[in-house]
Amino acid sequence: MLCRVKPRVLVVDDELGVRRALQRGLSAEDMDVVVAADGPSALEVARTGAFDVILLDIMLPGLSGYRVLQRLRAEGVRTPVLLVSAKDGEIDQADGLDLGADGYLVKPFSFVVLVAQVRALLRRGVVAAQQLCVGELLVDRSSRQVRIAGELVALSPREFAVLDVLASRAGSVVTKDELLREVWGDEQAATRNAVEVYIGYLRRKLDAAGASSLLRTVRGHGYVVSSADVDAAIESGARTGVGGAR
């Protein structure tokens, strides 16, 4: 099934009052907010690419916002960044934009304007994001990321492709031959054993993330990704004669 999740915003500011105010305000705007108080911790969290927008102060202890931004862009992290700073000079703003910022907001600022800029960056960054949800599993096809209960699960491209097929048919059994055709395509070396190997890889990672019951084997038929809510919907449909998924 398709789902919508809260946009994730990283707020980086060394002032506790500012962090708390922005966290409360953006949370009230239905956003999932994470905060950081200094440059090094901001860089460590931001380089995961797990955010939709980063609000980044320039004057930070340990590593300036400019340097954080510069390193993120050098490492290929394309998350939209809105610089927020009391530095209001034209050169300051130009430097930030030249380093790869997507916007610049001068303190003190209007919260209404800040929210509008964040939403503009969200529209730019995730216009066509398509996400699949099965219980606590989220498969984001645009970013090719997988989360269990909000926590990122690192998958190889092939593992992601297998899970994507299974999640897109949540509650229905997918055979080995179907997975082989949709994931491996015309690769001559691919066999049904390859499917079993990658199902094993995938199951271990899902188990480690606390989703041990998500991926099941249906002996003699194939594999199914399902959850309690999907199973309940299927059962309800079977009782009423509507849309049996199996």
BAVO-987442 format. One line per field, with one value per residue: residue in one letter; y, x, z of N, C-alpha, C in turn. Coordinates in steps of 0.2 Angstrom, whole numbers, plus 5000, padded with zeros to 4 digits. Layout:
<kepas>
aa = A|... .
nv = Y|... .
nu = X|... .
nw = Z|... .
cav = Y|... .
cau = X|... .
caw = Z|... .
cv = Y|... .
cu = X|... .
cw = Z|... .
</kepas>
This chain:
<kepas>
aa = M|L|C|R|V|K|P|R|V|L|V|V|D|D|E|L|G|V|R|R|A|L|Q|R|G|L|S|A|E|D|M|D|V|V|V|A|A|D|G|P|S|A|L|E|V|A|R|T|G|A|F|D|V|I|L|L|D|I|M|L|P|G|L|S|G|Y|R|V|L|Q|R|L|R|A|E|G|V|R|T|P|V|L|L|V|S|A|K|D|G|E|I|D|Q|A|D|G|L|D|L|G|A|D|G|Y|L|V|K|P|F|S|F|V|V|L|V|A|Q|V|R|A|L|L|R|R|G|V|V|A|A|Q|Q|L|C|V|G|E|L|L|V|D|R|S|S|R|Q|V|R|I|A|G|E|L|V|A|L|S|P|R|E|F|A|V|L|D|V|L|A|S|R|A|G|S|V|V|T|K|D|E|L|L|R|E|V|W|G|D|E|Q|A|A|T|R|N|A|V|E|V|Y|I|G|Y|L|R|R|K|L|D|A|A|G|A|S|S|L|L|R|T|V|R|G|H|G|Y|V|V|S|S|A|D|V|D|A|A|I|E|S|G|A|R|T|G|V|G|G|A|R .
nv = 4994|5012|5025|5040|5049|5059|5073|5073|5083|5091|5101|5112|5121|5131|5137|5133|5138|5142|5130|5122|5130|5129|5115|5113|5121|5116|5103|5105|5108|5096|5089|5078|5081|5082|5087|5096|5102|5106|5108|5096|5085|5088|5086|5072|5066|5071|5067|5054|5055|5055|5064|5076|5090|5102|5113|5124|5132|5145|5149|5139|5128|5119|5115|5125|5130|5133|5124|5112|5111|5112|5100|5090|5092|5089|5075|5070|5071|5077|5083|5096|5111|5124|5138|5147|5161|5175|5182|5194|5200|5203|5196|5185|5178|5175|5167|5156|5151|5148|5138|5128|5129|5129|5139|5155|5162|5176|5179|5190|5180|5177|5165|5160|5163|5155|5142|5142|5142|5130|5121|5124|5119|5106|5102|5104|5094|5082|5079|5069|5058|5041|5030|5014|5006|4994|4989|4993|4994|5004|5008|5018|5023|5033|5038|5026|5020|5011|5009|5003|5005|5018|5018|5017|5005|4997|4992|4982|4986|4975|4968|4978|4979|4966|4967|4978|4973|4963|4971|4979|4970|4967|4955|4946|4931|4929|4921|4912|4912|4923|4933|4931|4935|4948|4955|4950|4949|4947|4941|4930|4921|4921|4911|4901|4898|4909|4918|4913|4914|4929|4931|4926|4935|4946|4943|4941|4954|4961|4954|4958|4971|4971|4966|4952|4945|4949|4945|4931|4914|4904|4888|4879|4888|4902|4918|4930|4947|4954|4961|4963|4972|4972|4958|4958|4967|4959|4948|4953|4958|4945|4940|4949|4948|4956|4961|4950|4947|4937 .
nu = 5004|5002|5009|5010|5022|5028|5038|5056|5066|5081|5087|5099|5107|5116|5111|5101|5088|5083|5084|5074|5063|5061|5060|5048|5039|5040|5037|5023|5019|5017|5029|5044|5056|5073|5087|5103|5117|5130|5144|5151|5143|5131|5136|5139|5126|5119|5125|5120|5110|5096|5087|5074|5075|5087|5090|5102|5112|5125|5136|5143|5149|5164|5164|5160|5144|5146|5157|5152|5141|5149|5157|5146|5141|5153|5153|5143|5130|5114|5104|5092|5097|5094|5101|5103|5105|5112|5121|5120|5126|5128|5139|5141|5129|5130|5141|5137|5127|5135|5142|5133|5121|5103|5095|5093|5091|5089|5092|5084|5070|5054|5043|5033|5037|5049|5043|5037|5047|5054|5044|5043|5056|5054|5044|5052|5062|5055|5045|5039|5040|5037|5031|5030|5021|5021|5015|5026|5036|5044|5046|5055|5054|5060|5071|5077|5078|5076|5066|5063|5051|5055|5069|5083|5087|5101|5102|5108|5108|5102|5095|5087|5079|5072|5065|5057|5048|5041|5035|5027|5017|5011|5005|5002|5007|5023|5031|5047|5050|5044|5051|5063|5062|5057|5067|5080|5079|5085|5097|5109|5116|5108|5099|5086|5091|5098|5089|5084|5096|5097|5085|5088|5098|5091|5081|5089|5093|5081|5077|5087|5083|5072|5060|5056|5045|5040|5044|5040|5041|5032|5029|5033|5027|5032|5036|5031|5028|5021|5010|5002|4991|4989|4986|4974|4966|4965|4958|4946|4942|4940|4930|4919|4919|4926|4939|4950|4966|4975 .
nw = 5000|4997|5006|5017|5025|5039|5035|5037|5047|5050|5063|5066|5078|5090|5100|5114|5117|5104|5097|5104|5102|5088|5086|5093|5086|5072|5074|5077|5065|5059|5056|5057|5069|5071|5082|5083|5091|5088|5076|5072|5077|5070|5056|5057|5059|5048|5037|5034|5026|5029|5030|5025|5024|5030|5042|5045|5056|5055|5063|5073|5086|5086|5072|5058|5051|5037|5034|5037|5028|5016|5017|5017|5004|4997|4999|4993|4998|4995|5002|5004|5010|5021|5026|5041|5049|5059|5052|5040|5029|5011|5006|5015|5013|4999|4999|5006|4997|4986|4991|4991|4997|4998|5002|5011|5027|5037|5054|5066|5062|5054|5059|5052|5039|5039|5039|5027|5018|5021|5017|5004|5000|5003|4994|4982|4984|4986|4977|4969|4977|4981|4991|5000|5012|5025|5039|5051|5042|5030|5013|5003|4987|4980|4986|4988|5001|5016|5030|5047|5059|5059|5059|5050|5038|5031|5015|5001|4983|4976|4986|4990|4979|4979|4990|4987|4977|4984|4994|4987|4984|4995|5007|4997|4990|4982|4969|4967|4954|4949|4956|4951|4938|4939|4947|4943|4929|4913|4916|4913|4922|4933|4945|4953|4965|4968|4971|4984|4991|4992|4998|5011|5015|5016|5025|5037|5039|5041|5052|5062|5063|5070|5064|5063|5059|5047|5034|5026|5023|5011|5010|4996|4988|4988|4993|5006|5011|5024|5037|5053|5051|5037|5036|5043|5035|5024|5028|5032|5020|5014|5021|5018|5005|4997|4987|4989|4993|4992 .
cav = 5000|5018|5029|5046|5050|5065|5075|5073|5090|5092|5108|5113|5128|5130|5140|5129|5141|5141|5123|5120|5133|5126|5108|5113|5124|5112|5097|5107|5108|5089|5087|5074|5085|5080|5093|5095|5108|5108|5106|5089|5080|5089|5082|5065|5064|5074|5063|5048|5057|5052|5070|5079|5097|5103|5120|5124|5139|5146|5150|5133|5126|5113|5116|5130|5128|5133|5119|5106|5111|5110|5093|5086|5092|5085|5068|5068|5072|5082|5085|5103|5115|5131|5142|5151|5165|5182|5186|5197|5203|5200|5191|5179|5175|5173|5162|5150|5148|5146|5131|5123|5130|5130|5145|5158|5165|5180|5180|5186|5178|5176|5158|5159|5163|5149|5136|5142|5141|5123|5118|5125|5115|5099|5101|5103|5088|5075|5080|5063|5052|5036|5026|5009|5005|4988|4989|4997|4995|5010|5007|5024|5021|5039|5039|5019|5019|5007|5010|4999|5009|5025|5017|5016|4998|4997|4986|4982|4987|4969|4967|4983|4977|4961|4969|4982|4968|4960|4976|4981|4965|4965|4951|4941|4927|4930|4915|4913|4913|4930|4937|4930|4938|4955|4958|4948|4950|4943|4939|4922|4918|4920|4905|4901|4898|4916|4921|4910|4918|4936|4931|4925|4941|4951|4941|4943|4962|4963|4952|4962|4978|4969|4964|4945|4942|4953|4942|4924|4909|4900|4882|4876|4893|4908|4922|4935|4952|4955|4963|4962|4976|4969|4952|4960|4969|4953|4943|4957|4957|4938|4939|4953|4946|4962|4961|4945|4948|4930 .
cau = 5000|5005|5008|5013|5025|5030|5045|5061|5069|5086|5088|5106|5109|5120|5107|5096|5081|5081|5082|5068|5057|5060|5057|5041|5035|5040|5033|5016|5017|5017|5036|5048|5062|5079|5091|5110|5120|5137|5145|5153|5137|5127|5139|5138|5119|5116|5128|5116|5105|5090|5082|5071|5078|5092|5090|5109|5115|5132|5140|5142|5155|5167|5164|5155|5139|5149|5161|5147|5138|5154|5158|5141|5141|5158|5152|5137|5124|5111|5098|5091|5099|5092|5106|5099|5111|5112|5125|5116|5129|5128|5145|5139|5123|5133|5146|5133|5123|5140|5144|5128|5114|5097|5091|5097|5086|5093|5089|5078|5066|5047|5042|5029|5042|5053|5039|5035|5054|5055|5039|5046|5062|5051|5041|5057|5066|5052|5039|5036|5041|5032|5033|5026|5021|5018|5016|5031|5041|5043|5051|5055|5057|5063|5078|5079|5079|5071|5065|5058|5049|5058|5076|5086|5090|5105|5102|5111|5103|5098|5091|5081|5074|5068|5060|5052|5043|5037|5031|5022|5012|5010|4999|5001|5013|5027|5035|5054|5051|5042|5056|5069|5060|5057|5073|5086|5078|5088|5104|5110|5119|5103|5095|5081|5095|5100|5083|5085|5102|5095|5080|5091|5102|5086|5078|5093|5093|5075|5077|5091|5080|5066|5054|5057|5039|5038|5045|5038|5041|5026|5033|5030|5024|5036|5037|5026|5029|5014|5010|4995|4986|4988|4982|4967|4962|4964|4953|4940|4940|4938|4923|4914|4919|4929|4947|4955|4973|4978 .
caw = 5000|4997|5013|5017|5032|5041|5032|5043|5047|5055|5065|5069|5081|5096|5106|5116|5116|5097|5095|5107|5099|5081|5087|5095|5080|5066|5076|5077|5058|5057|5054|5062|5070|5075|5083|5084|5094|5086|5069|5071|5078|5064|5051|5058|5058|5042|5031|5033|5020|5031|5031|5019|5024|5035|5044|5047|5058|5052|5069|5077|5089|5083|5064|5056|5046|5031|5033|5037|5021|5011|5018|5015|4997|4994|5000|4988|5001|4991|5006|5004|5016|5022|5031|5046|5053|5061|5047|5035|5023|5005|5005|5019|5009|4993|5001|5008|4991|4982|4994|4990|5001|4994|5004|5017|5031|5042|5061|5068|5056|5055|5059|5046|5033|5039|5038|5020|5015|5022|5013|4997|4999|5003|4987|4977|4985|4986|4973|4966|4981|4981|4997|5002|5019|5027|5046|5052|5036|5025|5007|4999|4981|4977|4989|4989|5008|5019|5037|5051|5064|5058|5059|5043|5037|5025|5010|4994|4978|4975|4992|4990|4973|4981|4995|4984|4974|4989|4998|4982|4983|5002|5008|4992|4989|4976|4968|4965|4947|4948|4959|4947|4932|4940|4950|4939|4922|4908|4918|4912|4928|4938|4946|4958|4971|4969|4975|4990|4994|4994|5003|5017|5017|5018|5031|5042|5041|5044|5059|5066|5064|5075|5060|5062|5056|5041|5028|5028|5017|5010|5007|4990|4984|4987|4999|5007|5016|5027|5044|5056|5048|5031|5037|5045|5030|5019|5032|5032|5013|5013|5025|5015|4998|4993|4986|4992|4990|4990 .
cv = 5006|5022|5036|5047|5057|5067|5075|5079|5089|5099|5108|5120|5127|5133|5135|5131|5140|5134|5120|5123|5130|5119|5108|5115|5119|5105|5098|5107|5101|5087|5083|5078|5082|5086|5091|5102|5110|5105|5099|5084|5081|5085|5075|5062|5066|5069|5056|5049|5055|5058|5073|5087|5097|5111|5121|5131|5139|5146|5144|5131|5120|5113|5120|5127|5128|5126|5112|5106|5109|5103|5088|5086|5088|5078|5066|5069|5078|5085|5093|5106|5122|5134|5147|5155|5172|5186|5188|5200|5199|5195|5185|5175|5171|5167|5155|5147|5145|5139|5126|5123|5131|5136|5148|5162|5169|5180|5187|5185|5177|5168|5156|5158|5157|5143|5136|5140|5133|5119|5118|5120|5107|5098|5100|5096|5081|5076|5074|5057|5047|5031|5020|5007|4998|4987|4994|4998|5000|5008|5014|5023|5027|5039|5032|5018|5015|5008|5005|5003|5016|5024|5014|5009|4998|4991|4987|4984|4981|4968|4972|4981|4971|4963|4974|4978|4965|4965|4978|4976|4963|4961|4945|4937|4928|4924|4917|4915|4921|4935|4937|4935|4946|4959|4956|4949|4945|4940|4932|4918|4917|4914|4906|4901|4905|4920|4919|4913|4925|4936|4930|4931|4946|4949|4942|4950|4964|4960|4956|4969|4977|4968|4957|4942|4945|4949|4934|4920|4904|4893|4880|4881|4899|4911|4928|4940|4954|4958|4962|4966|4974|4963|4953|4962|4964|4949|4947|4957|4950|4937|4943|4951|4952|4961|4956|4946|4942|4927 .
cu = 5004|5004|5012|5016|5027|5037|5049|5065|5075|5088|5095|5107|5112|5116|5101|5089|5078|5080|5075|5062|5056|5057|5050|5036|5034|5036|5025|5014|5018|5024|5039|5054|5067|5083|5098|5112|5126|5138|5147|5147|5132|5129|5138|5131|5117|5119|5125|5111|5098|5085|5080|5074|5082|5092|5097|5111|5123|5137|5139|5149|5158|5169|5158|5150|5142|5153|5157|5144|5143|5156|5153|5140|5147|5157|5146|5131|5120|5105|5098|5093|5097|5097|5102|5104|5109|5116|5121|5119|5128|5133|5143|5134|5126|5137|5142|5129|5129|5142|5139|5121|5109|5093|5095|5092|5090|5089|5089|5073|5058|5046|5038|5033|5046|5050|5038|5041|5055|5050|5041|5051|5059|5048|5047|5061|5062|5045|5036|5038|5036|5035|5028|5027|5018|5020|5021|5037|5039|5048|5050|5058|5061|5070|5081|5082|5074|5071|5061|5057|5053|5066|5078|5089|5094|5104|5106|5106|5099|5093|5085|5076|5070|5063|5055|5047|5039|5033|5026|5016|5010|5004|4998|5008|5016|5031|5042|5054|5049|5048|5062|5068|5060|5063|5079|5085|5081|5095|5104|5112|5114|5099|5090|5085|5097|5095|5083|5090|5100|5089|5083|5095|5096|5083|5082|5093|5087|5074|5081|5088|5073|5060|5055|5051|5036|5038|5044|5039|5035|5028|5029|5027|5029|5036|5032|5028|5022|5015|5003|4990|4984|4984|4975|4963|4960|4958|4947|4937|4937|4931|4917|4914|4922|4937|4951|4961|4977|4975 .
cw = 5000|5004|5012|5024|5033|5038|5038|5042|5052|5057|5069|5072|5088|5102|5108|5115|5109|5095|5098|5103|5092|5082|5088|5089|5074|5068|5075|5069|5055|5053|5059|5063|5074|5076|5084|5086|5092|5079|5068|5072|5072|5058|5051|5056|5051|5036|5030|5027|5022|5032|5024|5018|5030|5036|5048|5049|5056|5058|5074|5080|5086|5075|5062|5051|5039|5029|5033|5030|5016|5011|5015|5007|4993|4994|4996|4992|4998|4995|5005|5010|5016|5028|5035|5050|5054|5056|5041|5029|5017|5003|5008|5015|5003|4994|5002|5002|4987|4985|4993|4994|4996|4996|5010|5020|5036|5048|5062|5062|5058|5054|5053|5039|5033|5037|5030|5016|5015|5018|5006|4995|4999|4996|4982|4978|4985|4983|4971|4971|4982|4987|4998|5009|5021|5035|5047|5047|5031|5019|5003|4993|4978|4980|4990|4996|5011|5027|5041|5057|5065|5058|5052|5043|5031|5021|5004|4989|4976|4980|4992|4984|4975|4986|4992|4980|4979|4993|4993|4981|4991|5003|5003|4991|4982|4975|4967|4958|4945|4951|4954|4940|4933|4943|4945|4932|4918|4910|4917|4918|4933|4939|4952|4965|4973|4973|4982|4994|4996|4998|5010|5019|5019|5024|5038|5044|5044|5051|5064|5067|5068|5071|5058|5058|5050|5035|5030|5021|5017|5007|5001|4985|4983|4994|4999|5012|5018|5034|5047|5053|5041|5031|5039|5040|5025|5022|5031|5025|5011|5015|5021|5007|4994|4993|4990|4989|4989|4985 .
</kepas>
